[in-house]
Amino acid sequence: MLKPRMLPKTAVKQLLDYCVKKEEEETGASAAKLMREYLLVMRRHADYFFCERWPEKIGKRGLWLSEEEWKYVFSSKKYLEMKERLLVACFRRNITLDGFYCEGFDYDFQGNSAAFCLDCVVEKATALRKHILLVDLYQRENDAKMESGEASEYNKDTWFYNRKPQTVKENKMHDVELRLYEEIGRAEGKACIEGNRYNCPYKAKSTKLADCGSTAKFIWKLVKFYDEYWNGSPDITPCAGVRRFCHFGEPSIIDVTDYEDVIRACSDGRMMKIKKERDEYEKGIPY
């Protein structure tokens, strides 16, 4: 019979194999050190981790942690403590008398950690900076081809496309979006490709980044809505169900290519008007 507060032997072996695999995948990681850290975390949270007998097999469960599991994770407000509690909860879900289900652990830890990052805009800002740089690089290379006198038909088509009003507007809107993320979302000077709060390079600051990112994303969502239903696009014809929300031809409310005007609109009532319109849109559109 399994003694109280002990891991099943098969699970111990498979957990060690998992740590060896992580050592091979991640430069600088030590399997022995990782295994020791995991065991220490389990010991520190033994009252929760060993609170029930180990099941024989993985049972049916949801994709996310249960309400009880989240309650355990959030019973601490300290970053490192919450990380440990999430680790323990994910281990608890994936250890049985049959062994340790490493694929399930990775899915649970990554998926539930990523949920904390949904509002953070650092990752979006990282990708957007790269996009803006590439667009600028391709445009300069194409312009150089045009000036050389050796331009192909593709180069000529691209030159005209880059100067279309819609293309120019979209590129300027990317600049506005990035500035929103950097200044309102506090992503300036930051970069991230993790998408996982507990591998976040900014650690405890991740909570504030998520709060600020939520505000930046909300403002940008309203700007995009305004642009779609006030400015419209020459390439898109709205379907009958949304035409009553369109304001094409009406006087402009916000300059979507001007960051300063977008920010002013947040305090002078213009953005509130757009929000009310969007609220009505969400009520009136069946999903």
Secondary structure, 3 states (H helix, E strand, C coil): CCCCCCCCHHHHHHHHHHHHHHHHHCCCCCHHHHHHHHHHHHHHCHHHHCCCCCCCCCCCCCCCCCHHHHHHHCCCCCHHHHHHHHHHHHHHHCEECCEECHHHHHHHHHHHHHHHHCCCCHHHHHHHHHHHHHHHHHHHHHHHHHHHCCCCHHHHHHHHHHCCHHHHHHHHHHHHHHHHHHHHCCCCCCCCCCCCHHHCCCHHHHHHHHHHHHHHHHHHHHHHHHHHHHHCCCCCCCCHHHHHHCCCCCCCCCCCCCHHHHHHHHHCCHHHHHHHHHHHHHHHCCC
